[in-house]
Amino acid sequence: MCMQLRRACQCGRQSAALNCRDNLLPAEILVSLYCPACRDLADGSPECRVEDCGWILEYDLDGAQIIMAQKGIRQEVTAAFIFDEGYLSWQGLAPGDHQVNHEIHERLAPLIAKDMKQYLEQLKTEWLAHVTRLKAQGWRKAQQA
């Protein structure tokens, strides 16, 4: 089970839906979130950060290391490890995936009553096109999809 949360960036203009894999790390481990517009405000240690298409996520690595060690995870905890392994990263492949998914489902909903097969095919086609766009833009998690 994954805890989900929404976090505003430092300037407050954007927000991101986030997942906490296995509810292992508390939301406070993400010290700061910076969107492309406010990324220049990031002043923490570069080792505590991960960048993804202009966004910066800054983590409390000492706190994360302690919590993970208590849970039996003994490897070195880095910002990349936290993000890439999904312990505290985007819900989906990019900050807005939750909303994109909702919009696609909402737009295609009328097809459910008319033609379920067409609905499922269109849903798959549109989602794969979205993933392809994210990959082309360089989103970190999309590269693994």
Summary of the structure (lengths in Angstrom):
residues: 145
radius of gyration: 17.1
end to end distance: 20.5
largest distance: 54.4
contacts: 416
relative contact order: 0.15
helix: 48%
strand: 19%
